[in-house]
Amino acid sequence: MASPTPAPSMSIWKPDVIVIGGGLHGCSAALHLSMRGVRVLVLEKDHVARHASGVNAGGVRQLGRDVAEVPLTVASMALWHRIGELVDDDCGFESHGQLKVAENEAELAGLEARAAALRALGFHHEEVIGQAELRDLVPAIAGHCVGALVSRGDGAAIPFRTTFAFRRKAIALGARFEEGAGVARVVRVGDVWSVETTGGDRHEAPILVNCAGAWADRIAAQLGEPAPLEVIAPMLMITARVPPFIKPVVGASGRTLSFKQFPNGTVLIGGGLLGRAVRDENRTELDFSQVSVNARTVWDLFPVMRGATIVRSWAGIEARMPDQIPVIGPSGTQPGVFHAFGFSAHGFQLGPIVGRITADLITRGGTDLPIQPFHIGRFAA
């Protein structure tokens, strides 16, 4: 009798990088790393885009950024304008510009000072327009508005669709995702990071990326670098369909507002007014007194909306830092660890470039963009 043929040996797939968090930044990091041949495992405690990345306003905004973020937002906008090449999906991205409206001369003077400050730094994407051009761009704006700051290349996309597009492309390039895999414990074992999930599984890799959003401070604390992260719940509401009347995304200089109309006629109203986040229960509670503040702003700025019906309101769970800018970059205490969290309710537009920056740091040891202002060490006592 002939001897049996030995079974072929099966190689065990092991990741080079473990990414904690399946929001847009985690999916973007997975994609950019996979594009460079890095084996990536993404661990997500719920499902991809469950929290802020799936339920935000979808603003693709350079307008009004913190000065430290400006180089990143400009670089990210270049990626947005070829997003279909990057992820094989246009992500619902439309670029009709974003405006910040001034309701009086004092607000307009503040916008002019802002534009001048950016020009002095070499950036020209923000420009001030007067009342006549504001009327041309937004015919429905209230008559008392005197001008605006505009970023013409800005726009909006669909958050849930965008995050899943990054996920699909990353998987097509070899990344693996485990959903329902919360991280219970992170520990250094020799030259690798051992990550234990709440389900009892254990994964190892030499590199760890903390993209855990509103839970990222708990990962950072295990690494010996606590971060003063605040858990917030930005609220949004959407109306029934109304006839098309606006294309740019509109904000306000003196009030909290993010206002845009979808192609189907519905209008999204947000801007950062907060409900209550119950982090450990994965839920949020709306603050209807704040919802009414947003409704009043729309009433004042867009008379055409006074007969519109609000059909739904919601809030997502997000992380906010004390200085309102994110944590991006290497750990200050541990080898092989990188952070990308705390985007403070304005991280959606930065998603594509933050993934690229993370891949640069891991595969090249540095990045061509100025990220020092975002180092986690700025919170050290």
C-alpha positions, 0 to 999 in steps of 0.5 A: 500500500502506498504511503499517504500523501502528506497534507500541504502545510498551511501558513498562518496569517499574522498581521503586521499591524493591529488597528483598534477601531473601525471608524473612518480613520481606522478604515483609512489607516487599514486601506493605506497600509494595505496599499503598501503591502502591510498585513492589517487586522482591524478590531471593532467592538461593534460594527464598522461606522457604528458611531461618529463615522456613520452618523455625522453631518458628512461635511467635507470642509476646509473652511474654518479649521484650526490653523494647525489643521490647515495643511492636513485639511488641504492635503485631504481635500486633494484626496477627496477630489479623486476619492473614486480613484482611491476607494472605487466609490464616489462616496456621494461626494459633491463639491458645491462649496461651503460658506460661513455667513455673516449676519452683521458688519462686525462678523464680516470683519472677523471673517476678513481677518480670518482670511487675511491670517490664512493668506499670510500663512500661504493658504488661499482657499478661504475668501470673503464675499459680499452680499451680492455674491452671497445672494448669487450662491445662496438665493434663499439666505435671509435679507439681513445677511451681509456677506460670507467666508467661502471655501469653494472646493469644499462640499459634503459626502455620505458618512456611512457609505464613505466608511464602508467604501474604505473598508471594502477597498482595504479588504480587497487589498488584504486587510481583515476585519473582526467586528464585535471584538472589543479590546479588553487588554493591551500588553507588550510581550517581547517584540509584539503587542498582545491584544485580548478581546472581550470575547477572549480571543488574542491577537499579536502584532508588532505595531498597534494603531489606536483609532478607538474614537470615544473609547481611545482614552482607555487604550491610551491609559493602558499604554501609560499616557492618559488623554483628557478625552471628553465624550460628546454627542453632537446632534443632527436633524433632518427634514421632510423633502422640500423643493431644491433651493440650495447647493453649498453647505452653509454655516454661520459666523455667530451661531452654531450651524451646519446646513445642507440639502440632499439631492432628494430634497431633504435638509440636514441641520446640525452644527455641533450642539450636544445631546448626552452620550452614555458611553458604556451603554452605547447610546445617546440622549437628545437635548431637545432644548438644543435641537430647538436652538438649531431650528431657530437659527434655520428659521432666522437664516432661511425663511423658505424653511419655516414650513418644513417638517423635522422628521428625525433627530439623532446623535452620535458618540464622539471624542473631543479634546480640550484644545479641539484638535485631534491626537495624531502620531506616535505614542510618547511612551511605547514603541510601535504604537500610533494614535489617531483619535479625538477629532472633536466633531470635525474629523470626517474630512480628515479621514483620507489624509490621516490614514495616509499619515498613519501609513507614512509613520509606520512604513517610512518612519515619518510624514511630510505633513506637520503633525507635531501639534497633534502629539499626545504628549501635549497633555502630559502634566 
